[in-house]
Amino acid sequence: MTPLLRLPRVLRHAEPPARRETYRAFLATVVAVEDLTPRMRRVTLRAPQLADYRRVRADDFFALLIPGDGGIEIPGDEITAETPRGVAELIPEAQRPTLRWYTIRAHRPSSAEIDVDIVLHGSGLASGPGSTWATHARPGDAVGIAEGNGVYNPVPDAERQLFFADITALPALISILESADPAPGRPRPGTGSIAHIEVPSEEDVTEIATDVDVRWHVRGTERTGFSVPRILDGVDVDGISYAWLCAEADMVKRARRLVSGPGGVSKSAITFSGYWRHGQARS
Ligand SMILES: Cc1cc2nc3c(=O)[nH]c(=O)nc-3n(C[C@H](O)[C@H](O)[C@H](O)COP(=O)(O)OP(=O)(O)OC[C@H]3O[C@@H](n4cnc5c(N)ncnc54)[C@H](O)[C@@H]3O)c2cc1C
């Protein structure tokens, strides 16, 4: 049986962050839809379980359980298991939704809501179930949520931190940079920290409330990943003690090679994840 809930493969990070002891999957309702930019749609989801959702990290992700033609059902409205895979196995195959990973951009326990910022990346073959679902999402729609974790995990005493994101990792990066305590018990990005963000167009550039030096790389007609060679321009990599690299898989691979090169950041102090991969579904 294909596991429905496989945690996204975070290829490696400094050390495993705190994880949940149990994972819940439950039903949620779309309560609002807002276009932040022509390419980024914010969907607000509400579910009773979101009132006591416990955030692990500022970049917590979850599995959006996208209903099939017959809608979505979760036995007993909520299921719990010790692993996401275990949660999946409790959903009968006939009702099994399609899964895609997204970041919790904001969590409001008082109204039991989360905001999810979803990239609308095309139509037809260029789209996928996640992007298509967001394109058509309307208040009142039912969807499922399965809890995941977060990966931002700076090593102790990491003052200068380096971030690299594309538009899919922008919600996670903003959450980290704007959070007062992005990884409890670990340092916030300190003086000299830098964030590089590659986006398709000027319209995708957004205000971020942070002291971190944010450098936008607008792609325009350049190829995806054009900014990778620039992320160390003018940076004393020697002084960087932690790096968080999340974007398209090939971009991340190249960025990691660069950042961990001679005199660079120790591989054990780099968190990296391919958020999507050209030409492949990311389930
Ligand atoms: C931990 C984690 C957190 C994530 N958080 C977010 C988030 O908050 N917001 C967000 O939008 N995405 C996020 N992503 C990325 C998202 O899961 C992928 O983009 C996913 O592929 C989207 O699913 P889909 O069904 O739209 O496309 P898929 O069915 O997975 O892919 C279909 C086709 O679309 C292409 N494709 C997928 N994504 C893109 C893209 N962004 N641009 C161009 N082509 C694409 C694929 O290469 C493939 O050819 C996250 C991923 C991970 C692992």
The ligand as an SDF file (V2000), in Angstrom:
LIG
                    3D

 53 58  0  0  0  0  0  0  0  0999 V2000
    7.5530   21.1370    4.0990 C   0  0  0  0  0  0  0  0  0  0  0  0
    6.9240   21.7750    2.8830 C   0  0  0  0  0  0  0  0  0  0  0  0
    6.2090   22.9680    3.0090 C   0  0  0  0  0  0  0  0  0  0  0  0
    5.6570   23.5850    1.8710 C   0  0  0  0  0  0  0  0  0  0  0  0
    4.9630   24.7520    2.0250 N   0  0  0  0  0  0  0  0  0  0  0  0
    4.3740   25.3380    0.9340 C   0  0  0  0  0  0  0  0  0  0  0  0
    3.5860   26.5180    1.0610 C   0  0  0  0  0  0  0  0  0  0  0  0
    3.3580   27.0370    2.1710 O   0  0  0  0  0  0  0  0  0  0  0  0
    3.0490   27.0630   -0.0650 N   0  0  0  0  0  0  0  0  0  0  0  0
    3.2350   26.4900   -1.3050 C   0  0  0  0  0  0  0  0  0  0  0  0
    2.6970   27.0080   -2.3110 O   0  0  0  0  0  0  0  0  0  0  0  0
    3.9610   25.3670   -1.4550 N   0  0  0  0  0  0  0  0  0  0  0  0
    4.5340   24.7690   -0.3640 C   0  0  0  0  0  0  0  0  0  0  0  0
    5.2560   23.6220   -0.5070 N   0  0  0  0  0  0  0  0  0  0  0  0
    5.4910   23.1220   -1.8650 C   0  0  0  0  0  0  0  0  0  0  0  0
    4.3080   22.3130   -2.4060 C   0  0  0  0  0  0  0  0  0  0  0  0
    4.0770   21.2000   -1.5570 O   0  0  0  0  0  0  0  0  0  0  0  0
    4.7060   21.8260   -3.8200 C   0  0  0  0  0  0  0  0  0  0  0  0
    4.8410   22.9330   -4.7040 O   0  0  0  0  0  0  0  0  0  0  0  0
    3.7190   20.8360   -4.3860 C   0  0  0  0  0  0  0  0  0  0  0  0
    4.3440   20.2090   -5.4850 O   0  0  0  0  0  0  0  0  0  0  0  0
    2.4080   21.4560   -4.8310 C   0  0  0  0  0  0  0  0  0  0  0  0
    1.5350   20.4200   -5.1980 O   0  0  0  0  0  0  0  0  0  0  0  0
    0.6660   20.4520   -6.5230 P   0  0  0  0  0  0  0  0  0  0  0  0
   -0.3560   19.4010   -6.3320 O   0  0  0  0  0  0  0  0  0  0  0  0
    0.2390   21.8290   -6.8240 O   0  0  0  0  0  0  0  0  0  0  0  0
    1.6970   19.9890   -7.6590 O   0  0  0  0  0  0  0  0  0  0  0  0
    2.2950   18.5000   -7.8760 P   0  0  0  0  0  0  0  0  0  0  0  0
    1.2210   17.5240   -8.2030 O   0  0  0  0  0  0  0  0  0  0  0  0
    3.1670   18.1560   -6.6970 O   0  0  0  0  0  0  0  0  0  0  0  0
    3.1930   18.7420   -9.1720 O   0  0  0  0  0  0  0  0  0  0  0  0
    2.6030   18.8780  -10.4780 C   0  0  0  0  0  0  0  0  0  0  0  0
    3.5600   19.6260  -11.3920 C   0  0  0  0  0  0  0  0  0  0  0  0
    3.6630   20.9660  -10.9370 O   0  0  0  0  0  0  0  0  0  0  0  0
    5.0360   21.3090  -10.7250 C   0  0  0  0  0  0  0  0  0  0  0  0
    5.0980   22.2380   -9.5720 N   0  0  0  0  0  0  0  0  0  0  0  0
    4.8290   21.9730   -8.2750 C   0  0  0  0  0  0  0  0  0  0  0  0
    4.9670   23.0790   -7.5270 N   0  0  0  0  0  0  0  0  0  0  0  0
    5.3380   24.0640   -8.3900 C   0  0  0  0  0  0  0  0  0  0  0  0
    5.6380   25.4420   -8.2280 C   0  0  0  0  0  0  0  0  0  0  0  0
    5.5730   26.0620   -7.0410 N   0  0  0  0  0  0  0  0  0  0  0  0
    5.9690   26.1590   -9.3280 N   0  0  0  0  0  0  0  0  0  0  0  0
    6.0280   25.5830  -10.5590 C   0  0  0  0  0  0  0  0  0  0  0  0
    5.7490   24.2700  -10.7730 N   0  0  0  0  0  0  0  0  0  0  0  0
    5.4130   23.5260   -9.6950 C   0  0  0  0  0  0  0  0  0  0  0  0
    5.7450   19.9830  -10.4540 C   0  0  0  0  0  0  0  0  0  0  0  0
    7.1120   20.0650  -10.8330 O   0  0  0  0  0  0  0  0  0  0  0  0
    4.9770   19.0320  -11.3460 C   0  0  0  0  0  0  0  0  0  0  0  0
    5.4800   19.0800  -12.6620 O   0  0  0  0  0  0  0  0  0  0  0  0
    5.8110   22.9840    0.6050 C   0  0  0  0  0  0  0  0  0  0  0  0
    6.4920   21.7610    0.4870 C   0  0  0  0  0  0  0  0  0  0  0  0
    7.0520   21.1650    1.6120 C   0  0  0  0  0  0  0  0  0  0  0  0
    7.7790   19.8510    1.4610 C   0  0  0  0  0  0  0  0  0  0  0  0
  1  2  1  0
  2  3  1  0
  2 52  2  0
  3  4  2  0
  4  5  1  0
  4 50  1  0
  5  6  2  0
  6  7  1  0
  6 13  1  0
  7  8  2  0
  7  9  1  0
  9 10  1  0
 10 11  2  0
 10 12  1  0
 12 13  2  0
 13 14  1  0
 14 15  1  0
 14 50  1  0
 15 16  1  0
 16 17  1  0
 16 18  1  0
 18 19  1  0
 18 20  1  0
 20 21  1  0
 20 22  1  0
 22 23  1  0
 23 24  1  0
 24 25  2  0
 24 26  1  0
 24 27  1  0
 27 28  1  0
 28 29  2  0
 28 30  1  0
 28 31  1  0
 31 32  1  0
 32 33  1  0
 33 34  1  0
 33 48  1  0
 34 35  1  0
 35 36  1  0
 35 46  1  0
 36 37  1  0
 36 45  1  0
 37 38  2  0
 38 39  1  0
 39 40  1  0
 39 45  2  0
 40 41  1  0
 40 42  2  0
 42 43  1  0
 43 44  2  0
 44 45  1  0
 46 47  1  0
 46 48  1  0
 48 49  1  0
 50 51  2  0
 51 52  1  0
 52 53  1  0
M  END
$$$$
